[in-house]
């Protein structure tokens, strides 16, 4: 596991860490704030962003790493991150995002991070 990635998590001063797979029109750098995500329209199998009735969520959707930045040591962070990256096997560019407030989403391991910021790009 990349030491700079572990260091970014250890030093981020946020409570929640997530893996975000970017949409085609998202392009972030470290330090950028992420836009809010939109609810999923299960009937049409698409984001409500693409419908006549977009429903904005209170933050950015991400895969929960279960990392506790101020508690887990470097080895635990590396293990949890490696597992989460393997399990969150989606398409698109991957970024690591963080924030202090979350809600749980509808999908397994999904969290919605309020005011999410990009802390690393693996």
C-alpha positions in Angstrom: 0.0 0.0 0.0 1.2 3.5 -0.9 2.7 5.3 2.1 1.6 8.7 0.9 -2.0 7.4 0.8 -1.8 6.1 4.3 -0.2 9.4 5.5 -3.0 11.4 3.8 -5.6 9.4 5.8 -3.7 9.6 9.0 -3.3 13.4 8.7 -6.7 14.4 7.2 -8.4 15.4 10.5 -11.8 13.9 9.3 -13.8 11.2 10.9 -15.0 9.3 7.9 -13.1 8.0 4.9 -14.8 6.8 1.7 -13.9 5.6 -1.8 -15.5 7.6 -4.6 -15.7 6.4 -8.2 -16.2 9.5 -10.3 -18.9 10.1 -12.8 -17.7 10.9 -16.4 -18.2 14.7 -15.8 -16.3 14.8 -12.4 -12.7 15.8 -12.3 -11.1 16.5 -8.9 -7.7 17.3 -7.5 -6.6 16.7 -3.9 -8.2 19.4 -1.7 -11.3 19.9 -4.0 -14.7 19.7 -2.4 -17.0 17.1 -4.1 -20.4 17.9 -5.4 -23.4 16.3 -3.9 -24.7 13.0 -5.4 -28.2 12.3 -6.5 -30.7 9.6 -5.5 -31.0 6.6 -7.7 -34.2 6.0 -9.8 -34.5 2.2 -9.5 -37.4 2.0 -11.9 -35.4 3.6 -14.7 -32.0 2.3 -13.4 -30.3 5.7 -13.6 -29.4 8.6 -11.4 -32.3 11.0 -10.8 -29.8 13.7 -12.0 -30.7 12.4 -15.5 -34.5 12.6 -14.9 -37.1 15.4 -14.8 -37.2 15.2 -11.0 -33.6 15.2 -9.8 -33.3 14.5 -6.0 -30.1 15.8 -4.6 -28.6 13.9 -1.6 -27.1 15.7 1.5 -23.6 14.8 0.5 -21.4 12.7 -1.8 -21.9 8.9 -2.1 -18.9 6.7 -1.3 -17.9 3.2 -0.4 -17.3 3.0 3.4 -13.7 2.0 4.2 -14.5 1.6 7.9 -11.2 3.4 8.7 -11.2 5.4 11.9 -8.4 7.9 11.2 -7.7 9.0 14.8 -7.8 5.4 16.1 -6.5 3.0 13.5 -2.8 2.6 13.2 -1.0 2.6 9.9 -1.2 -1.1 9.4 -5.0 -1.2 10.2 -5.5 1.7 7.8 -3.6 -0.1 5.0 -5.5 -3.4 5.6 -8.9 -1.7 5.6 -8.2 0.4 2.6 -6.8 -2.5 0.6 -10.0 -4.6 1.4 -12.3 -1.7 0.6 -10.6 -0.9 -2.7 -10.9 -4.6 -3.7 -14.5 -4.8 -2.6 -15.5 -1.4 -4.2 -14.8 -2.8 -7.7 -16.6 -0.2 -9.8 -15.7 1.6 -13.0 -14.3 5.1 -13.2 -11.5 7.1 -11.7 -11.1 6.5 -8.0 -10.5 9.2 -5.3 -10.4 8.9 -1.5 -12.8 11.4 0.1 -13.3 12.4 3.7 -15.7 14.3 5.9 -17.1 14.6 9.5 -20.8 13.8 8.9 -22.3 10.9 7.2 -25.6 9.2 6.5 -25.9 5.6 5.3 -27.0 5.0 1.8 -29.3 2.3 0.2 -26.4 0.1 -1.1 -24.2 -2.2 1.0 -21.3 -0.2 2.5 -22.6 3.0 1.0 -22.1 6.2 3.0 -23.1 9.8 2.0 -20.5 12.2 3.2 -21.6 15.8 3.8 -19.1 18.4 2.6 -16.8 15.7 1.3 -13.2 16.7 0.3 -10.7 14.8 -1.8 -7.8 13.8 0.4 -6.0 11.4 -2.1 -6.0 10.0 -5.6 -4.6 6.4 -5.5 
